[in-house]
């Protein structure tokens, strides 16, 4: 991985608290100071992803939370995939995968506990791929980004050397993420920006 790509990805992601690793945030470069709501577009069950480098990892996490909503009793899927071996493009690659179902009001805090224990790497250069999808209906999610000015710039930097943010070849099934993503393509949409996730024990 080049130094340029490392800088781009490091700006997109991160963590709290610094040493205890009881909680990390994926999708920001620190404790979120500002978030904006992204209105999800694109086809039903389309899987959108971004590759990130977590500066601090976490072991044996069992909880995940994000803010967002979906209309008319649909399902939102969230997954984090490993970048090891052939993953995340093929194989059994999901570090964690979960769904939120029902009619969820805009900007609702969604929390899932009791997940099978999973770990996020500790920022020694290993990437993870953060992905999201929804089964149907209008949906939105919170991201640590200024939507009006930053989306195009960040996506261009992410994808300057290779596509690291965009639409996956593989799709969700009824809002449930697949076991791997396939390759990504830059479709020019704001969906490439990952949702802000809180991951904890």
C-alpha positions in Angstrom: 0.0 0.0 0.0 1.4 3.4 -0.9 1.9 6.3 1.5 -0.6 8.3 -0.5 -3.4 5.8 -0.1 -2.6 5.4 3.6 -3.1 9.1 4.1 -6.4 9.1 2.2 -7.8 6.2 4.1 -6.5 7.3 7.5 -8.5 10.5 7.1 -11.7 8.5 6.8 -11.9 6.6 10.0 -11.3 6.0 13.7 -11.4 5.5 17.3 -12.0 6.1 21.0 -10.7 5.8 23.7 -7.1 5.7 22.7 -5.7 2.7 24.6 -8.5 0.8 26.3 -10.1 -0.3 23.0 -13.4 -0.9 24.6 -15.1 1.2 21.9 -14.0 2.2 18.4 -15.7 4.4 15.7 -15.4 3.4 12.1 -16.0 6.2 9.7 -14.3 9.2 11.3 -10.8 10.5 12.1 -11.5 10.8 15.8 -14.5 11.4 18.2 -17.2 12.6 15.8 -17.6 16.4 16.1 -20.0 16.8 13.3 -22.2 14.3 11.4 -24.5 14.7 8.4 -27.3 12.5 7.1 -26.8 10.9 3.8 -29.9 9.9 1.8 -29.3 6.5 0.4 -29.9 6.1 -3.3 -29.4 3.3 -5.8 -31.1 0.0 -6.4 -32.6 -2.2 -3.7 -30.1 -4.6 -2.2 -27.1 -2.9 -3.9 -24.1 -3.2 -1.6 -21.9 0.0 -1.2 -18.5 -0.2 0.5 -15.4 1.8 1.5 -12.0 0.5 2.5 -10.7 2.0 5.7 -7.6 1.5 7.9 -8.6 1.4 11.6 -5.8 3.2 13.6 -6.8 1.2 16.7 -8.4 -2.2 16.8 -10.7 -4.0 19.1 -10.9 -7.6 20.1 -14.0 -9.6 21.1 -16.5 -6.9 20.3 -20.2 -7.9 20.5 -22.0 -4.7 19.9 -22.6 -2.4 17.0 -24.6 0.8 16.6 -25.4 3.4 13.9 -27.9 6.2 13.3 -30.2 6.0 10.3 -33.7 5.0 9.2 -35.6 3.1 6.5 -39.2 3.4 5.3 -42.1 1.0 5.2 -40.9 -2.1 7.0 -37.6 -2.8 5.1 -34.2 -4.1 6.2 -30.9 -2.3 6.5 -27.7 -4.4 6.4 -24.3 -3.4 7.8 -21.2 -5.5 7.4 -17.4 -5.1 8.0 -15.2 -7.4 5.9 -11.5 -8.4 6.4 -8.8 -7.7 3.8 -6.8 -10.9 4.2 -6.0 -13.5 1.5 -8.6 -13.4 -1.2 -11.0 -11.4 1.0 -13.1 -9.4 0.7 -13.5 -10.1 -2.9 -14.2 -13.8 -2.5 -14.4 -16.3 0.4 -15.9 -16.1 3.8 -14.9 -12.6 4.7 -17.3 -10.9 7.1 -15.9 -9.9 10.4 -19.4 -8.9 11.5 -22.7 -8.7 9.6 -26.0 -7.6 11.0 -29.4 -6.3 10.0 -31.9 -3.8 11.3 -35.5 -4.5 10.2 -38.8 -2.7 10.4 -40.0 0.8 9.7 -37.3 2.9 11.3 -37.8 6.6 11.6 -35.1 8.9 10.1 -32.0 9.4 12.2 -32.9 6.7 14.7 -30.2 5.2 16.9 -30.0 1.5 16.1 -28.1 -0.8 18.5 -27.5 -4.5 18.3 -25.9 -6.5 21.1 -25.1 -10.2 21.7 -23.2 -10.5 18.3 -20.8 -13.4 18.0 -17.5 -12.0 19.2 -15.4 -10.4 16.4 -12.2 -8.3 16.2 -11.1 -5.3 14.1 -7.4 -5.1 13.2 -5.2 -2.7 15.1 -4.1 -0.2 12.4 -0.8 -1.8 11.3 -1.8 -1.3 7.7 -4.5 -3.9 7.3 -7.7 -2.5 5.8 -11.3 -3.4 6.5 -14.2 -2.9 4.1 -17.3 -1.2 5.6 -20.5 -1.9 3.7 -24.2 -1.1 3.8 -27.3 -2.0 1.9 -31.1 -1.9 2.3 -33.9 -4.1 1.0 -36.1 -1.3 -0.3 -37.8 2.0 0.4 -36.2 5.3 1.2 -33.4 5.1 3.7 -30.6 7.3 5.2 -27.7 7.0 7.6 -25.3 9.3 9.5 -21.8 9.8 8.3 -18.9 11.9 9.6 -18.7 14.1 6.6 -20.0 17.4 5.2 -22.2 16.0 2.4 -22.5 19.2 0.4 -18.8 19.8 0.0 -16.7 16.7 0.9 -18.3 13.6 -0.8 -16.9 14.1 -4.3 -13.5 15.1 -3.0 -13.1 12.2 -0.7 -14.4 9.7 -3.2 -11.9 11.0 -5.8 -9.0 10.6 -3.4 -10.1 7.2 -2.3 -10.2 6.0 -5.8 -7.2 7.8 -7.3 -4.9 4.7 -7.4 -7.5 1.9 -7.3 -11.2 1.8 -6.5 -11.6 1.6 -2.7 -15.1 3.1 -2.4 -18.1 2.4 -4.4 -20.6 -0.2 -5.6 -19.8 -3.9 -5.0 -20.3 -6.7 -7.5 -22.1 -8.8 -5.0 -25.5 -7.8 -3.7 -27.5 -8.2 -0.5 -30.4 -10.6 -0.2 -33.5 -9.0 1.4 -31.2 -6.6 3.1 -28.8 -9.2 4.4 -25.1 -8.6 3.4 -23.3 -11.4 1.4 -20.3 -13.3 2.7 -17.9 -11.4 0.4 -18.2 -8.3 -1.8 -16.5 -8.9 -5.1 -14.7 -6.0 -6.7 -15.9 -2.3 -6.3 -16.7 0.2 -9.0 -17.0 4.0 -8.6 -20.6 4.8 -9.6 -20.2 8.5 -8.6 -22.8 8.4 -5.8 -22.7 9.6 -2.2 -23.4 6.0 -1.2 -19.7 5.3 -1.3 -19.3 7.2 2.0 -19.5 4.7 4.9 -21.9 5.0 7.7 -20.5 6.0 11.1 -20.4 2.9 13.2 -19.8 2.5 17.0 -18.3 -0.9 17.8 -17.8 -2.0 21.4 -17.7 -4.8 23.9 
